[in-house]
């Protein structure tokens, strides 16, 4: 499905949330367009983040919140692993390992994107989503969000990280978002927008 350069108009709240979330989900495929595994794994900016790591995190963070949506109004099953193992998994979510490929990470993101949108299509937006009070950066004075808040939070989370990815990609090879979108989505070229192409050597 070709994505336009802006989220599509929608007739109601649910579809608006879905369109804006889908737009941010799609940004990661454009920002990763044309990269090798080595480039996707590299950290060319002052940040320790890489394109591959951000693609991986975009899938992981969506899974955590989608699990909460699906389980609401209850908590999802508790992770009973030792805290050291849980924290190691969390740290790994930001890193593209040597045994991972960009194509594989994008496939995982694509599958999670679909699962997240499916959950958002099916859930009552007013469903309470309980807050785990053991997480120190979550509010302690309320007991739940609702599903519409979770959808907005995912839009916020993915847009923030898509912006990180834009800067990292420009640090890698100078490519910027609209030319990458034009290439990834195969937009017609005009005088003011050209598709990204690899730089020619020599």
C-alpha contacts under 8 A as a table, 3 or more apart, distances in Angstrom:
res1	aa1	res2	aa2	distance
2	X	185	X	5.70
3	X	6	X	7.99
3	X	23	X	7.39
3	X	26	X	7.71
3	X	185	X	6.69
4	X	7	X	6.84
4	X	8	X	7.41
5	X	178	X	7.89
5	X	181	X	7.68
6	X	23	X	7.28
7	X	19	X	5.57
7	X	20	X	5.50
7	X	22	X	7.96
7	X	23	X	5.74
8	X	19	X	6.14
8	X	20	X	7.92
9	X	16	X	7.10
9	X	19	X	7.78
10	X	13	X	7.74
10	X	15	X	5.57
10	X	16	X	5.18
10	X	19	X	7.48
11	X	15	X	6.84
11	X	16	X	7.33
12	X	15	X	5.60
12	X	16	X	6.17
13	X	16	X	5.10
13	X	17	X	6.28
14	X	17	X	5.23
14	X	18	X	6.26
14	X	120	X	7.78
14	X	121	X	7.28
14	X	125	X	7.70
15	X	18	X	4.91
15	X	19	X	5.99
16	X	19	X	5.18
16	X	20	X	6.22
17	X	20	X	5.37
17	X	21	X	6.02
17	X	151	X	6.60
17	X	152	X	7.15
18	X	21	X	5.13
18	X	22	X	5.92
18	X	117	X	6.57
18	X	120	X	7.25
18	X	121	X	7.77
19	X	22	X	5.17
19	X	23	X	6.15
20	X	23	X	5.12
20	X	24	X	6.47
20	X	155	X	6.84
21	X	24	X	5.25
21	X	25	X	6.16
21	X	151	X	7.56
21	X	154	X	7.16
21	X	155	X	5.16
22	X	25	X	4.94
22	X	26	X	6.12
22	X	113	X	7.68
22	X	117	X	7.61
23	X	26	X	5.23
23	X	27	X	6.53
24	X	27	X	5.21
24	X	28	X	7.55
24	X	155	X	6.68
24	X	158	X	5.92
24	X	159	X	5.73
24	X	162	X	7.19
25	X	28	X	6.24
25	X	29	X	7.93
25	X	58	X	7.96
25	X	113	X	6.67
25	X	158	X	6.83
26	X	29	X	5.52
26	X	30	X	6.86
27	X	30	X	5.27
27	X	31	X	6.20
27	X	162	X	6.34
27	X	181	X	7.91
28	X	31	X	5.15
28	X	32	X	6.08
28	X	55	X	6.34
28	X	162	X	6.38
28	X	165	X	7.63
29	X	32	X	5.28
29	X	33	X	6.10
29	X	106	X	7.19
29	X	184	X	7.56
30	X	33	X	5.04
30	X	177	X	7.23
30	X	180	X	5.46
30	X	181	X	5.17
30	X	183	X	7.94
30	X	184	X	5.59
31	X	51	X	7.80
31	X	162	X	7.97
31	X	165	X	6.69
31	X	166	X	6.39
31	X	169	X	6.66
31	X	177	X	6.52
31	X	180	X	6.37
31	X	181	X	7.69
32	X	35	X	5.82
32	X	40	X	7.24
32	X	51	X	6.66
32	X	52	X	7.90
32	X	169	X	7.78
33	X	180	X	6.62
33	X	183	X	7.90
33	X	184	X	6.35
34	X	198	X	7.57
35	X	38	X	7.95
35	X	39	X	5.83
35	X	40	X	6.08
36	X	39	X	5.17
36	X	40	X	6.14
36	X	102	X	7.51
37	X	40	X	5.01
37	X	41	X	6.08
37	X	101	X	5.84
37	X	102	X	5.54
38	X	41	X	5.17
38	X	42	X	6.22
39	X	42	X	5.16
39	X	172	X	7.37
40	X	50	X	6.24
40	X	51	X	5.00
40	X	52	X	4.83
40	X	53	X	7.97
40	X	96	X	7.83
40	X	102	X	6.64
41	X	50	X	5.63
41	X	51	X	6.64
41	X	52	X	5.53
41	X	53	X	7.18
41	X	95	X	7.79
41	X	96	X	5.59
41	X	97	X	7.55
42	X	50	X	5.66
42	X	51	X	7.68
43	X	46	X	7.78
43	X	47	X	6.87
43	X	48	X	5.80
43	X	49	X	5.87
43	X	50	X	4.99
43	X	168	X	7.33
44	X	47	X	7.80
44	X	50	X	7.86
44	X	168	X	6.50
44	X	171	X	5.91
44	X	172	X	6.00
45	X	48	X	7.51
45	X	167	X	7.84
45	X	168	X	6.00
45	X	171	X	6.20
49	X	53	X	6.26
49	X	54	X	6.88
49	X	94	X	6.92
49	X	95	X	7.31
49	X	168	X	7.96
50	X	53	X	5.03
50	X	54	X	6.17
50	X	94	X	7.99
50	X	95	X	7.23
50	X	96	X	7.47
50	X	165	X	7.43
50	X	168	X	6.86
51	X	54	X	5.16
51	X	55	X	6.19
51	X	165	X	5.73
51	X	168	X	6.88
51	X	169	X	7.19
52	X	55	X	5.09
52	X	56	X	6.17
52	X	95	X	7.12
52	X	96	X	5.25
52	X	102	X	6.11
52	X	105	X	7.23
53	X	56	X	5.03
53	X	57	X	6.09
53	X	93	X	6.79
53	X	94	X	4.46
53	X	95	X	4.36
53	X	96	X	4.81
54	X	57	X	4.92
54	X	58	X	5.97
54	X	94	X	6.15
54	X	95	X	7.82
54	X	161	X	6.77
54	X	165	X	6.89
55	X	58	X	5.14
55	X	59	X	6.59
55	X	105	X	6.63
55	X	106	X	6.76
55	X	109	X	6.85
56	X	59	X	5.39
56	X	60	X	6.31
56	X	93	X	6.02
56	X	94	X	6.55
56	X	95	X	7.55
56	X	96	X	7.29
56	X	105	X	5.95
56	X	106	X	7.86
56	X	108	X	7.92
56	X	109	X	7.03
57	X	60	X	4.86
57	X	61	X	5.87
57	X	93	X	5.26
57	X	94	X	5.50
58	X	61	X	5.53
58	X	62	X	6.25
58	X	109	X	6.98
58	X	158	X	6.52
58	X	161	X	7.72
59	X	62	X	5.32
59	X	63	X	6.25
59	X	108	X	6.81
59	X	109	X	4.77
59	X	112	X	5.84
59	X	113	X	7.26
60	X	63	X	5.11
60	X	64	X	6.43
60	X	93	X	6.74
61	X	64	X	5.27
61	X	65	X	6.50
62	X	65	X	5.29
62	X	66	X	5.82
62	X	112	X	7.02
62	X	113	X	7.56
62	X	116	X	6.71
62	X	154	X	7.02
63	X	66	X	5.02
63	X	67	X	5.95
63	X	112	X	6.64
63	X	116	X	7.37
64	X	67	X	5.32
64	X	68	X	6.57
65	X	68	X	4.99
65	X	69	X	6.30
65	X	150	X	7.12
65	X	154	X	7.86
66	X	69	X	4.92
66	X	70	X	6.14
66	X	115	X	7.68
66	X	116	X	5.61
66	X	119	X	6.80
67	X	70	X	5.22
67	X	71	X	6.14
67	X	76	X	6.18
68	X	71	X	5.19
68	X	72	X	5.94
68	X	75	X	6.43
68	X	76	X	5.67
68	X	129	X	6.70
69	X	72	X	5.28
69	X	119	X	6.94
69	X	120	X	7.87
69	X	123	X	7.30
69	X	129	X	6.67
69	X	147	X	6.46
69	X	150	X	7.76
70	X	76	X	7.89
70	X	119	X	6.51
70	X	123	X	7.54
71	X	74	X	5.39
71	X	75	X	5.85
71	X	76	X	5.13
72	X	75	X	6.28
72	X	76	X	7.61
72	X	127	X	6.73
72	X	128	X	6.40
72	X	129	X	5.18
72	X	130	X	7.14
73	X	127	X	6.33
73	X	128	X	5.25
73	X	129	X	5.36
73	X	130	X	6.50
74	X	129	X	7.19
74	X	130	X	6.66
75	X	78	X	7.76
75	X	129	X	7.67
75	X	130	X	6.32
81	X	85	X	6.45
81	X	86	X	6.51
82	X	85	X	5.43
82	X	86	X	6.50
83	X	86	X	5.00
83	X	87	X	6.09
84	X	87	X	5.21
84	X	88	X	6.12
85	X	88	X	5.07
85	X	89	X	6.23
86	X	89	X	5.19
86	X	90	X	6.28
87	X	90	X	4.90
87	X	91	X	6.23
88	X	91	X	5.17
88	X	92	X	6.13
89	X	92	X	5.02
89	X	93	X	6.33
90	X	93	X	5.27
90	X	94	X	7.58
91	X	94	X	5.93
91	X	95	X	7.39
92	X	95	X	5.32
92	X	96	X	7.88
93	X	96	X	7.94
96	X	100	X	6.27
96	X	101	X	7.84
97	X	100	X	5.34
98	X	101	X	7.82
100	X	104	X	6.88
100	X	105	X	7.27
101	X	104	X	5.17
101	X	105	X	6.30
102	X	105	X	5.10
102	X	106	X	6.09
103	X	106	X	5.14
103	X	107	X	6.18
104	X	107	X	5.08
104	X	108	X	6.34
105	X	108	X	5.07
105	X	109	X	6.20
106	X	109	X	4.92
106	X	110	X	6.02
107	X	110	X	5.05
107	X	111	X	6.30
108	X	111	X	5.25
108	X	112	X	6.23
109	X	112	X	5.08
109	X	113	X	5.94
110	X	113	X	5.12
110	X	114	X	6.43
111	X	114	X	5.32
111	X	115	X	6.40
112	X	115	X	4.95
112	X	116	X	6.05
113	X	116	X	5.17
113	X	117	X	6.24
114	X	117	X	5.25
114	X	118	X	6.04
115	X	118	X	5.07
115	X	119	X	6.23
116	X	119	X	5.22
116	X	120	X	6.28
117	X	120	X	4.99
117	X	121	X	6.15
118	X	121	X	5.13
118	X	122	X	6.42
119	X	122	X	5.24
119	X	123	X	6.03
120	X	123	X	5.53
120	X	125	X	7.99
120	X	147	X	7.99
120	X	151	X	7.43
123	X	127	X	7.28
123	X	147	X	7.28
124	X	127	X	5.44
124	X	147	X	7.11
125	X	146	X	6.68
125	X	147	X	4.72
125	X	148	X	4.96
126	X	146	X	5.44
126	X	147	X	5.89
126	X	148	X	6.70
127	X	146	X	5.31
127	X	147	X	5.58
128	X	144	X	5.74
128	X	145	X	5.71
128	X	146	X	4.32
128	X	147	X	6.53
129	X	144	X	5.17
129	X	145	X	5.07
129	X	146	X	5.08
129	X	147	X	6.34
130	X	143	X	5.87
130	X	144	X	4.11
130	X	145	X	6.37
131	X	138	X	7.21
131	X	139	X	7.72
131	X	142	X	7.68
131	X	143	X	5.44
131	X	144	X	4.91
131	X	145	X	6.84
132	X	135	X	6.04
132	X	138	X	7.36
133	X	136	X	7.02
133	X	138	X	6.55
133	X	139	X	7.16
133	X	140	X	5.92
135	X	138	X	5.63
136	X	139	X	7.74
139	X	142	X	6.31
140	X	143	X	7.50
145	X	149	X	6.22
145	X	150	X	7.26
146	X	149	X	5.36
146	X	150	X	6.56
147	X	150	X	5.03
147	X	151	X	6.33
148	X	151	X	5.05
148	X	152	X	6.30
149	X	152	X	5.09
149	X	153	X	6.07
150	X	153	X	4.96
150	X	154	X	6.20
151	X	154	X	5.22
151	X	155	X	6.40
152	X	155	X	5.08
152	X	156	X	6.23
153	X	156	X	4.97
153	X	157	X	6.00
154	X	157	X	4.93
154	X	158	X	5.97
155	X	158	X	5.40
155	X	159	X	5.98
156	X	159	X	5.28
156	X	160	X	6.13
157	X	160	X	5.32
157	X	161	X	6.42
158	X	161	X	5.17
158	X	162	X	5.91
159	X	162	X	4.97
159	X	163	X	6.22
160	X	163	X	5.27
160	X	164	X	6.53
161	X	164	X	4.83
161	X	165	X	6.14
162	X	165	X	4.94
162	X	166	X	6.20
163	X	166	X	5.01
163	X	167	X	6.55
164	X	167	X	5.41
164	X	168	X	6.39
165	X	168	X	5.04
165	X	169	X	6.00
166	X	169	X	5.19
166	X	170	X	6.20
166	X	176	X	6.79
166	X	177	X	6.57
167	X	170	X	5.18
167	X	171	X	6.15
168	X	171	X	5.00
168	X	172	X	6.26
169	X	172	X	4.99
169	X	173	X	6.50
169	X	174	X	6.92
169	X	175	X	6.32
169	X	176	X	7.33
170	X	173	X	5.59
170	X	174	X	4.11
170	X	175	X	4.95
170	X	176	X	5.91
171	X	174	X	5.96
172	X	175	X	7.81
175	X	179	X	7.14
175	X	180	X	6.89
175	X	196	X	7.06
176	X	179	X	5.92
176	X	180	X	6.27
177	X	180	X	5.06
177	X	181	X	5.98
178	X	181	X	4.94
178	X	182	X	5.98
178	X	193	X	7.46
179	X	182	X	4.96
179	X	183	X	6.25
179	X	193	X	6.52
179	X	194	X	5.81
179	X	195	X	4.87
179	X	196	X	4.90
180	X	183	X	5.12
180	X	184	X	5.98
180	X	195	X	6.47
180	X	196	X	5.33
181	X	184	X	5.01
181	X	185	X	5.67
181	X	186	X	7.77
181	X	187	X	7.84
181	X	195	X	7.67
182	X	185	X	5.35
182	X	186	X	5.40
182	X	187	X	4.76
182	X	188	X	7.56
182	X	189	X	7.74
182	X	193	X	7.53
182	X	194	X	6.84
182	X	195	X	4.91
182	X	196	X	7.12
183	X	186	X	4.93
183	X	187	X	6.70
183	X	194	X	7.96
183	X	195	X	4.44
183	X	196	X	5.50
183	X	197	X	7.70
186	X	195	X	7.53
187	X	195	X	7.53
189	X	192	X	7.96
189	X	193	X	5.83
189	X	194	X	5.10
189	X	195	X	6.67
190	X	193	X	5.27
190	X	194	X	6.45
191	X	194	X	7.44
